[in-house]
Amino acid sequence: MKTVTANTAKQQLGQVLDSARTGPVSITKHGRPAFVLTSKEDYDSLVELKFEHLKREVQTGFDALDREEFSDKTFEQIAAEVMSEFKQS
């Protein structure tokens, strides 16, 4: 992934946008990753992937309810597990 500073992105926006058409561009601020610029197509694909993952997780929950399987986990614990799994995929 190409990486540029926020200052470079500001000064060379056209070139950075052209680069983002072929792959994500990481933009750093104060030496740390702050943003990722990507094409609309890549963004749409990521949103669709996230939505499909969410649908599977919700269906898993409904299936467990149908089997009368219950958990004593809090919503926060379950959400943290789901986010951890999503980040690994």
Secondary structure as GFF3:
##gff-version 3
##sequence-region A 1 89
A	DSSP	beta_strand	2	5	.	.	.	ID=ss1
A	DSSP	alpha_helix	6	11	.	.	.	ID=ss2
A	DSSP	alpha_helix	13	22	.	.	.	ID=ss3
A	DSSP	beta_strand	25	29	.	.	.	ID=ss4
A	DSSP	beta_strand	32	37	.	.	.	ID=ss5
A	DSSP	alpha_helix	40	66	.	.	.	ID=ss6
A	DSSP	alpha_helix	75	88	.	.	.	ID=ss7
###
